[in-house]
Amino acid sequence: MATRLPPPLTIGALFPLGVPDNMLRLQIPLPERYADATLDDLASRIDAAKRTLGERVFILGHHYQRDEVMRWADARGDSFRLSVLAQQHPEADYIVFCGVHFMAESADILTDEHQKVILPDLNAGCSMADMADLDEVEEAWEALAKTTDISKVIPITYMNSSAALKAFVGEHGGAVCTSTNAKAVLEWALSLGDRADDGAGGKQVLFFPDQHLGRNTGHQLGFTEADMRLWNPRLERGGLSEADVKDATFLLWKGHCSVHQRFRPEHVAEFRAQHPDGIVVVHPECAHDVCEVADQVGSTDYIIKAVEAAPPGAVIGVGTEIHLVNRLNDETPDKTVVSLDPLVCPCSTMFRIDAQHLCWVLEGLVEGRVVNQITVDPETAAWARVALDRMLSIT
């Protein structure tokens, strides 16, 4: 016999002021009629629920999701683009975000009050985003204020961060960036000192949570390792001397993407040995020594376009998440797209959402129950929107 569905569970109900930044997100077990269902049965039920809900639901699919989930997406893309698309669909009462927690937060920040953003599996997160929480960043800011002129430090956070960190950045004069516009945002940050009458701001950047995107972008701007320091939040004053803190142009948070950090120059060398005419394209979350030996470096959207632009018959070695790599290979039959990492390590949280959880939330909506709603408290949302608006005004 099928297990009865549990009563509605929403994050907003449990935490009206938002989920604490450093708290584990726990997904309740699914009833048997979802957990034990076949993919064919789930597909039939998802289709029926989606048809019943019509334009009241808008399903977003991040590029790294499983095919069993992506087939139902009304739109697919990078995290921020999807949040903007959700904003452009006010007719949808429910935004089902097949991605991770920080993406759903961004969608909640941008969408109208009547719209409810739902994350099918609360355990879907980003290990990189979790490497910098609000308490650690505030402690780092206090340490910097005791060491250097804090008025000259501009905080910049990658889109892969919590709403709380986006709000911190907004409140302290900084901006959010994506892997596409990081160069423009960092140029803006470092130009503030030249434009300000009092000379404040724009002499240093505190960049988090991904050290690799910060480092690669710094090199792209013409800076060297001598201009960069790695800030370790687990050590006093980031593990740096006072001179290091004052001399650095880039203070790079010790965070990384567990998938992209796996790619190494040896993988590129092995690919080139097997495919001398092959093309190597990697994401800027990869380490700098990998980006140096790649043919092209760019965001997820850039990688997709690079594959599309490659000539028929091309073999393309890609340094990014395996679900996207496999999808690109399937959707471009005239080319061969392979992962540079022979061991293939998928992101265990980015592709957490499956057909079972998607079916669960959709059938709940049909029955009038909202589960796994993601909400950002008004003050955090307001400051986070400031940081996002700055990014948009820059780019």
KOLPA-575501 format. One record per residue (C-alpha): residue number from 0; x, y, z. Coordinates in steps of 0.25 Angstrom, whole numbers. Layout:
N
+-----+-------+-------+-------+
| pos |     X |     Y |     Z |
+-----+-------+-------+-------+
| NUM |     X |     Y |     Z |
...
+-----+-------+-------+-------+
//
This chain:
395
+-----+-------+-------+-------+
| pos |     X |     Y |     Z |
+-----+-------+-------+-------+
|   0 |     0 |     0 |     0 |
|   1 |     5 |    14 |    -3 |
|   2 |    10 |    22 |     8 |
|   3 |     1 |    35 |    11 |
|   4 |     8 |    48 |     8 |
|   5 |    13 |    55 |    20 |
|   6 |     7 |    69 |    23 |
|   7 |    12 |    81 |    16 |
|   8 |    27 |    85 |    19 |
|   9 |    32 |    98 |    14 |
|  10 |    45 |   105 |    18 |
|  11 |    37 |   118 |    20 |
|  12 |    29 |   111 |    30 |
|  13 |    40 |   105 |    38 |
|  14 |    49 |   117 |    37 |
|  15 |    41 |   130 |    35 |
|  16 |    54 |   138 |    35 |
|  17 |    61 |   129 |    25 |
|  18 |    70 |   117 |    27 |
|  19 |    82 |   119 |    35 |
|  20 |    94 |   121 |    26 |
|  21 |   102 |   110 |    33 |
|  22 |    91 |   100 |    36 |
|  23 |    90 |    87 |    28 |
|  24 |    78 |    86 |    19 |
|  25 |    70 |    72 |    21 |
|  26 |    61 |    66 |    11 |
|  27 |    50 |    57 |    17 |
|  28 |    49 |    43 |    11 |
|  29 |    39 |    41 |     0 |
|  30 |    27 |    33 |     1 |
|  31 |    28 |    19 |    -5 |
|  32 |    20 |    22 |   -17 |
|  33 |    31 |    32 |   -22 |
|  34 |    43 |    25 |   -16 |
|  35 |    39 |    11 |   -23 |
|  36 |    33 |    16 |   -36 |
|  37 |    39 |    13 |   -49 |
|  38 |    44 |    24 |   -58 |
|  39 |    33 |    21 |   -68 |
|  40 |    22 |    22 |   -57 |
|  41 |    29 |    35 |   -52 |
|  42 |    29 |    41 |   -66 |
|  43 |    15 |    39 |   -68 |
|  44 |    11 |    45 |   -55 |
|  45 |    20 |    57 |   -57 |
|  46 |    14 |    59 |   -70 |
|  47 |     0 |    58 |   -65 |
|  48 |     3 |    68 |   -53 |
|  49 |    10 |    78 |   -62 |
|  50 |    -2 |    78 |   -72 |
|  51 |   -12 |    80 |   -60 |
|  52 |    -4 |    92 |   -55 |
|  53 |    -2 |    98 |   -68 |
|  54 |     4 |   112 |   -68 |
|  55 |     3 |   113 |   -53 |
|  56 |    16 |   105 |   -52 |
|  57 |    30 |   108 |   -59 |
|  58 |    41 |    98 |   -58 |
|  59 |    55 |   103 |   -58 |
|  60 |    66 |    93 |   -62 |
|  61 |    81 |    96 |   -59 |
|  62 |    91 |    91 |   -69 |
|  63 |    96 |    80 |   -59 |
|  64 |    83 |    73 |   -57 |
|  65 |    80 |    59 |   -60 |
|  66 |    73 |    56 |   -74 |
|  67 |    61 |    50 |   -66 |
|  68 |    59 |    64 |   -60 |
|  69 |    64 |    73 |   -72 |
|  70 |    53 |    67 |   -81 |
|  71 |    42 |    74 |   -73 |
|  72 |    49 |    88 |   -72 |
|  73 |    42 |    99 |   -78 |
|  74 |    55 |   106 |   -79 |
|  75 |    70 |   102 |   -77 |
|  76 |    82 |   110 |   -75 |
|  77 |    92 |   116 |   -64 |
|  78 |    87 |   119 |   -51 |
|  79 |    85 |   134 |   -52 |
|  80 |    79 |   134 |   -66 |
|  81 |    69 |   124 |   -61 |
|  82 |    65 |   133 |   -49 |
|  83 |    63 |   145 |   -59 |
|  84 |    54 |   136 |   -67 |
|  85 |    46 |   133 |   -55 |
|  86 |    44 |   148 |   -53 |
|  87 |    39 |   149 |   -67 |
|  88 |    28 |   139 |   -65 |
|  89 |    19 |   146 |   -54 |
|  90 |     8 |   137 |   -59 |
|  91 |    14 |   125 |   -52 |
|  92 |    10 |   124 |   -38 |
|  93 |    21 |   113 |   -35 |
|  94 |    35 |   113 |   -40 |
|  95 |    41 |    99 |   -39 |
|  96 |    56 |   101 |   -39 |
|  97 |    63 |    88 |   -43 |
|  98 |    77 |    93 |   -38 |
|  99 |    83 |    96 |   -24 |
| 100 |    79 |   104 |   -12 |
| 101 |    87 |   117 |   -16 |
| 102 |    80 |   117 |   -29 |
| 103 |    66 |   116 |   -23 |
| 104 |    69 |   127 |   -14 |
| 105 |    73 |   136 |   -25 |
| 106 |    60 |   133 |   -32 |
| 107 |    52 |   136 |   -19 |
| 108 |    60 |   150 |   -19 |
| 109 |    56 |   153 |   -33 |
| 110 |    42 |   148 |   -34 |
| 111 |    29 |   154 |   -30 |
| 112 |    23 |   152 |   -16 |
| 113 |    12 |   144 |   -21 |
| 114 |    21 |   134 |   -27 |
| 115 |    27 |   122 |   -19 |
| 116 |    40 |   116 |   -22 |
| 117 |    42 |   102 |   -20 |
| 118 |    54 |    93 |   -19 |
| 119 |    50 |    78 |   -21 |
| 120 |    61 |    73 |   -12 |
| 121 |    66 |    81 |    -1 |
| 122 |    80 |    74 |    -1 |
| 123 |    83 |    79 |   -15 |
| 124 |    94 |    89 |   -11 |
| 125 |   107 |    94 |   -16 |
| 126 |   120 |    90 |    -8 |
| 127 |   127 |   103 |   -13 |
| 128 |   116 |   112 |    -8 |
| 129 |   116 |   105 |     6 |
| 130 |   131 |   108 |     7 |
| 131 |   128 |   122 |    10 |
| 132 |   117 |   125 |    20 |
| 133 |   113 |   139 |    26 |
| 134 |   120 |   137 |    40 |
| 135 |   133 |   134 |    33 |
| 136 |   132 |   145 |    23 |
| 137 |   129 |   155 |    35 |
| 138 |   141 |   150 |    43 |
| 139 |   150 |   152 |    31 |
| 140 |   144 |   166 |    29 |
| 141 |   147 |   170 |    43 |
| 142 |   161 |   164 |    42 |
| 143 |   164 |   172 |    30 |
| 144 |   158 |   185 |    36 |
| 145 |   169 |   183 |    47 |
| 146 |   180 |   181 |    37 |
| 147 |   178 |   190 |    25 |
| 148 |   169 |   201 |    21 |
| 149 |   156 |   194 |    19 |
| 150 |   150 |   206 |    12 |
| 151 |   159 |   202 |     0 |
| 152 |   154 |   187 |     0 |
| 153 |   143 |   184 |   -10 |
| 154 |   136 |   170 |    -7 |
| 155 |   132 |   162 |   -19 |
| 156 |   124 |   149 |   -18 |
| 157 |   122 |   139 |   -29 |
| 158 |   108 |   136 |   -32 |
| 159 |   110 |   122 |   -26 |
| 160 |   108 |   127 |   -12 |
| 161 |    97 |   129 |    -2 |
| 162 |    87 |   140 |    -2 |
| 163 |    93 |   144 |    12 |
| 164 |   107 |   146 |     5 |
| 165 |   101 |   154 |    -7 |
| 166 |    94 |   163 |     4 |
| 167 |   107 |   165 |    11 |
| 168 |   114 |   169 |    -2 |
| 169 |   102 |   179 |    -6 |
| 170 |   103 |   185 |     8 |
| 171 |   118 |   187 |     7 |
| 172 |   119 |   194 |    -6 |
| 173 |   122 |   181 |   -15 |
| 174 |   115 |   173 |   -26 |
| 175 |   112 |   159 |   -30 |
| 176 |   119 |   153 |   -42 |
| 177 |   117 |   141 |   -51 |
| 178 |   127 |   134 |   -59 |
| 179 |   123 |   141 |   -71 |
| 180 |   125 |   155 |   -66 |
| 181 |   135 |   154 |   -55 |
| 182 |   145 |   161 |   -63 |
| 183 |   136 |   174 |   -64 |
| 184 |   132 |   173 |   -50 |
| 185 |   147 |   173 |   -45 |
| 186 |   151 |   184 |   -54 |
| 187 |   139 |   192 |   -48 |
| 188 |   144 |   189 |   -34 |
| 189 |   158 |   193 |   -36 |
| 190 |   154 |   205 |   -44 |
| 191 |   146 |   211 |   -32 |
| 192 |   159 |   217 |   -25 |
| 193 |   162 |   225 |   -38 |
| 194 |   148 |   231 |   -39 |
| 195 |   145 |   234 |   -24 |
| 196 |   148 |   248 |   -19 |
| 197 |   153 |   243 |    -6 |
| 198 |   161 |   232 |   -13 |
| 199 |   154 |   221 |    -5 |
| 200 |   151 |   208 |   -10 |
| 201 |   156 |   200 |   -22 |
| 202 |   170 |   197 |   -17 |
| 203 |   168 |   183 |   -12 |
| 204 |   157 |   172 |   -15 |
| 205 |   152 |   161 |    -6 |
| 206 |   147 |   151 |   -15 |
| 207 |   139 |   138 |   -11 |
| 208 |   136 |   127 |   -10 |
| 209 |   144 |   122 |   -22 |
| 210 |   159 |   124 |   -22 |
| 211 |   161 |   119 |   -36 |
| 212 |   151 |   128 |   -43 |
| 213 |   157 |   140 |   -36 |
| 214 |   171 |   136 |   -40 |
| 215 |   168 |   133 |   -54 |
| 216 |   161 |   146 |   -56 |
| 217 |   172 |   154 |   -49 |
| 218 |   182 |   148 |   -59 |
| 219 |   173 |   151 |   -70 |
| 220 |   174 |   166 |   -65 |
| 221 |   189 |   165 |   -66 |
| 222 |   192 |   163 |   -51 |
| 223 |   201 |   152 |   -46 |
| 224 |   202 |   143 |   -35 |
| 225 |   210 |   154 |   -27 |
| 226 |   198 |   162 |   -27 |
| 227 |   189 |   151 |   -21 |
| 228 |   188 |   144 |    -7 |
| 229 |   180 |   132 |    -2 |
| 230 |   171 |   135 |    10 |
| 231 |   169 |   123 |    18 |
| 232 |   157 |   126 |    27 |
| 233 |   161 |   115 |    37 |
| 234 |   174 |   122 |    40 |
| 235 |   176 |   135 |    48 |
| 236 |   176 |   147 |    38 |
| 237 |   174 |   137 |    27 |
| 238 |   188 |   131 |    30 |
| 239 |   195 |   144 |    24 |
| 240 |   205 |   153 |    30 |
| 241 |   201 |   168 |    31 |
| 242 |   210 |   171 |    20 |
| 243 |   203 |   161 |    11 |
| 244 |   189 |   166 |    14 |
| 245 |   193 |   181 |    11 |
| 246 |   201 |   177 |    -2 |
| 247 |   191 |   168 |    -9 |
| 248 |   182 |   174 |   -19 |
| 249 |   174 |   161 |   -19 |
| 250 |   170 |   154 |    -6 |
| 251 |   165 |   140 |   -11 |
| 252 |   156 |   132 |    -2 |
| 253 |   161 |   118 |     0 |
| 254 |   149 |   111 |    -7 |
| 255 |   147 |   103 |   -20 |
| 256 |   138 |    94 |   -28 |
| 257 |   141 |    80 |   -25 |
| 258 |   138 |    75 |   -39 |
| 259 |   145 |    86 |   -47 |
| 260 |   157 |    85 |   -37 |
| 261 |   159 |    70 |   -42 |
| 262 |   164 |    74 |   -56 |
| 263 |   179 |    75 |   -57 |
| 264 |   189 |    78 |   -68 |
| 265 |   192 |    64 |   -69 |
| 266 |   178 |    61 |   -74 |
| 267 |   180 |    72 |   -85 |
| 268 |   193 |    65 |   -89 |
| 269 |   186 |    51 |   -90 |
| 270 |   175 |    57 |   -98 |
| 271 |   184 |    64 |  -108 |
| 272 |   193 |    51 |  -109 |
| 273 |   180 |    43 |  -113 |
| 274 |   174 |    55 |  -121 |
| 275 |   185 |    64 |  -127 |
| 276 |   175 |    72 |  -134 |
| 277 |   165 |    72 |  -123 |
| 278 |   160 |    85 |  -116 |
| 279 |   161 |    87 |  -101 |
| 280 |   150 |    96 |   -94 |
| 281 |   150 |    97 |   -79 |
| 282 |   142 |   105 |   -69 |
| 283 |   149 |   117 |   -61 |
| 284 |   146 |   109 |   -48 |
| 285 |   158 |   100 |   -52 |
| 286 |   171 |   103 |   -46 |
| 287 |   180 |   113 |   -54 |
| 288 |   190 |   103 |   -59 |
| 289 |   179 |    96 |   -66 |
| 290 |   173 |   108 |   -72 |
| 291 |   187 |   112 |   -77 |
| 292 |   188 |   100 |   -86 |
| 293 |   174 |   100 |   -91 |
| 294 |   170 |   105 |  -104 |
| 295 |   158 |   112 |   -99 |
| 296 |   153 |   116 |   -85 |
| 297 |   139 |   121 |   -82 |
| 298 |   126 |   119 |   -75 |
| 299 |   116 |   108 |   -77 |
| 300 |   109 |   116 |   -87 |
| 301 |   122 |   119 |   -94 |
| 302 |   125 |   104 |   -94 |
| 303 |   112 |   101 |  -101 |
| 304 |   114 |   111 |  -111 |
| 305 |   129 |   106 |  -113 |
| 306 |   124 |    92 |  -116 |
| 307 |   113 |    98 |  -126 |
| 308 |   124 |   106 |  -133 |
| 309 |   134 |    95 |  -135 |
| 310 |   134 |    89 |  -149 |
| 311 |   128 |    75 |  -152 |
| 312 |   136 |    64 |  -148 |
| 313 |   143 |    71 |  -137 |
| 314 |   147 |    64 |  -124 |
| 315 |   145 |    74 |  -112 |
| 316 |   151 |    71 |   -98 |
| 317 |   143 |    78 |   -88 |
| 318 |   146 |    82 |   -74 |
| 319 |   133 |    83 |   -67 |
| 320 |   122 |    75 |   -60 |
| 321 |   119 |    61 |   -67 |
| 322 |   104 |    62 |   -69 |
| 323 |   106 |    75 |   -78 |
| 324 |   118 |    68 |   -85 |
| 325 |   109 |    56 |   -88 |
| 326 |    97 |    64 |   -93 |
| 327 |   106 |    72 |  -102 |
| 328 |   111 |    59 |  -108 |
| 329 |    97 |    54 |  -110 |
| 330 |    92 |    67 |  -116 |
| 331 |   104 |    69 |  -126 |
| 332 |   104 |    56 |  -133 |
| 333 |   114 |    61 |  -144 |
| 334 |   124 |    64 |  -133 |
| 335 |   131 |    56 |  -121 |
| 336 |   130 |    63 |  -108 |
| 337 |   137 |    56 |   -96 |
| 338 |   141 |    59 |   -82 |
| 339 |   156 |    62 |   -79 |
| 340 |   155 |    54 |   -66 |
| 341 |   155 |    39 |   -69 |
| 342 |   150 |    36 |   -56 |
| 343 |   138 |    45 |   -58 |
| 344 |   133 |    50 |   -44 |
| 345 |   119 |    56 |   -45 |
| 346 |   115 |    67 |   -35 |
| 347 |   108 |    59 |   -24 |
| 348 |    99 |    71 |   -20 |
| 349 |    97 |    79 |   -33 |
| 350 |    90 |    67 |   -39 |
| 351 |    83 |    62 |   -27 |
| 352 |    69 |    65 |   -32 |
| 353 |    63 |    53 |   -39 |
| 354 |    50 |    49 |   -45 |
| 355 |    44 |    44 |   -32 |
| 356 |    46 |    58 |   -25 |
| 357 |    41 |    66 |   -37 |
| 358 |    28 |    57 |   -38 |
| 359 |    26 |    59 |   -23 |
| 360 |    26 |    74 |   -23 |
| 361 |    18 |    75 |   -35 |
| 362 |     7 |    65 |   -30 |
| 363 |     7 |    73 |   -17 |
| 364 |     4 |    85 |   -25 |
| 365 |    -7 |    79 |   -32 |
| 366 |   -13 |    75 |   -18 |
| 367 |   -11 |    89 |   -13 |
| 368 |     1 |    86 |    -5 |
| 369 |    14 |    94 |    -6 |
| 370 |    26 |    87 |    -1 |
| 371 |    41 |    91 |    -1 |
| 372 |    38 |   106 |    -3 |
| 373 |    51 |   114 |    -2 |
| 374 |    49 |   128 |     4 |
| 375 |    59 |   139 |     6 |
| 376 |    56 |   149 |    17 |
| 377 |    52 |   163 |    12 |
| 378 |    65 |   170 |    18 |
| 379 |    74 |   160 |    12 |
| 380 |    67 |   160 |    -1 |
| 381 |    68 |   175 |    -2 |
| 382 |    83 |   176 |     0 |
| 383 |    85 |   164 |    -9 |
| 384 |    77 |   171 |   -20 |
| 385 |    86 |   183 |   -18 |
| 386 |    98 |   174 |   -21 |
| 387 |    91 |   168 |   -33 |
| 388 |    87 |   181 |   -38 |
| 389 |   101 |   187 |   -37 |
| 390 |   106 |   175 |   -46 |
| 391 |    95 |   178 |   -56 |
| 392 |    99 |   192 |   -57 |
| 393 |   113 |   189 |   -59 |
| 394 |   111 |   179 |   -70 |
+-----+-------+-------+-------+
//
